[in-house]
Amino acid sequence: MIECRGRNGWFVLHEAKVESMALINPGHVAVSMRSKRQYLDMPPIYFRGPRIEIIALLEKLLKEVKESA
């Protein structure tokens, strides 16, 4: 079980997904993380940006998680 902190407090991660923003902004992606409880139009955690920067961020986080043992 993964717990996240969002705008309304702590929640259990139910879904994480990546969407291409190519039609709006070529080379960009959006990442959303949400609980089972649905919010109006935005998930509690949402970030978007250039695909290469998102990859770098996720690789950095993965490295830190692997090294934290």
Secondary structure, 3 states (H helix, E strand, C coil): CCEEEECCEEEECCEEEEEECCCCCCCEEEEEEECCCCCCCCCCEEEEEEHHHHHHHHHHHHHHHHHCC
